[in-house]
């Protein structure tokens, strides 16, 4: 899974989670990222380009919201 963590100057900082759940961070040129992508979006890598997976992003944000809601009960 690829998550757009942040944009720094001309680079996108992306968290990559492998099948074992280990997270690494990579830096990609901003031109490889879809212009409508924003921080926290789940990305799909296709033909050398990252685009937002809208459904996966929605599901992830909902999951995070639910965890935070339960944390502060």
Secondary structure as GFF3:
##gff-version 3
##sequence-region A 1 73
A	DSSP	beta_strand	2	8	.	.	.	ID=ss1
A	DSSP	beta_strand	11	17	.	.	.	ID=ss2
A	DSSP	beta_strand	23	29	.	.	.	ID=ss3
A	DSSP	three_ten_helix	30	32	.	.	.	ID=ss4
A	DSSP	beta_strand	42	46	.	.	.	ID=ss5
A	DSSP	beta_strand	49	52	.	.	.	ID=ss6
A	DSSP	alpha_helix	54	71	.	.	.	ID=ss7
###
